[in-house]
Amino acid sequence: MEHKIAAYLGFCKRAGKLALGVNAVAATRGRVYLLVADPSASPNTKKEIEKFAVRFSCPVVWAEGLETLVHKTACKLAAVREEHLAAAIVRQMQA
């Protein structure tokens, strides 16, 4: 399961449809279809993530080890800006 999610996030990254980090997500303009967050984030970061979910009207998926999935150290949040890949990630998380 994690391999497929890492692959989908990699596709988003190569397509330029992935914002990595809280600051990058805060600066994102346009539509965000999914927020992928790491449960090890601090309480204040978790509050920010919930605010982003309301702001972008999108679901939040909590994925353990997000920094290894996106190959970026200390990454606690990723915003997927591609609708079909976001749907595929949600399906993998539910399976």
C-alpha positions in Angstrom: 0.0 0.0 0.0 2.7 2.5 0.9 4.6 1.8 -2.3 1.5 2.8 -4.4 1.0 5.9 -2.3 4.7 6.8 -2.7 4.3 6.3 -6.4 1.2 8.5 -6.7 2.9 11.2 -4.7 6.0 10.9 -7.0 3.8 11.3 -10.0 2.3 14.5 -8.5 5.8 15.8 -7.7 7.0 15.2 -11.2 3.9 16.9 -12.7 4.4 19.9 -10.4 1.1 19.2 -8.6 2.5 18.6 -5.1 3.2 21.3 -2.5 5.5 20.0 0.3 5.5 21.6 3.7 3.2 23.8 5.7 4.6 27.0 4.3 4.3 25.8 0.7 0.7 24.8 1.3 0.0 28.1 2.9 1.3 29.9 -0.2 -0.7 27.6 -2.6 -3.2 29.3 -4.8 -5.9 27.4 -6.6 -7.6 24.1 -6.0 -6.2 21.5 -3.6 -7.9 18.1 -3.7 -6.2 16.3 -0.8 -4.0 17.0 2.1 -1.6 14.2 3.2 -0.3 14.7 6.7 2.0 12.9 9.1 0.5 12.1 12.5 3.8 12.9 14.2 3.2 16.6 13.5 3.1 18.9 16.5 -0.2 20.0 17.9 0.1 23.5 16.4 0.9 22.0 13.0 -2.2 19.8 13.3 -4.3 22.8 14.0 -2.9 24.5 10.9 -3.6 21.3 8.9 -7.3 21.4 10.0 -7.5 25.1 9.0 -6.1 24.2 5.5 -8.7 21.5 5.2 -11.5 24.0 5.8 -9.8 26.6 3.5 -9.4 24.2 0.6 -12.5 22.2 1.3 -10.6 18.9 0.9 -10.1 15.8 3.0 -7.1 15.1 5.1 -5.3 11.7 5.0 -3.0 10.8 7.8 0.0 8.8 6.5 2.7 7.5 8.9 6.2 8.3 7.6 5.3 11.0 5.1 8.8 12.2 4.8 10.0 8.9 3.5 7.0 8.8 1.0 7.9 12.1 -0.5 11.7 11.9 0.1 11.9 15.2 2.0 13.2 15.4 5.5 11.0 16.9 8.2 8.0 17.1 5.8 4.7 16.9 7.8 2.2 18.0 5.1 1.7 17.6 1.4 -1.0 19.1 -0.8 -2.1 17.2 -3.9 -3.4 19.5 -6.6 -4.3 16.7 -9.1 -7.8 15.4 -8.8 -7.4 11.8 -10.1 -4.2 11.1 -8.2 -5.8 12.4 -5.0 -8.7 10.0 -5.6 -6.3 7.2 -6.1 -4.5 8.0 -2.9 -7.8 8.0 -1.0 -8.8 4.7 -2.5 -5.4 3.2 -1.4 -5.7 4.5 2.1 -9.2 3.0 2.5 -8.2 -0.4 1.1 
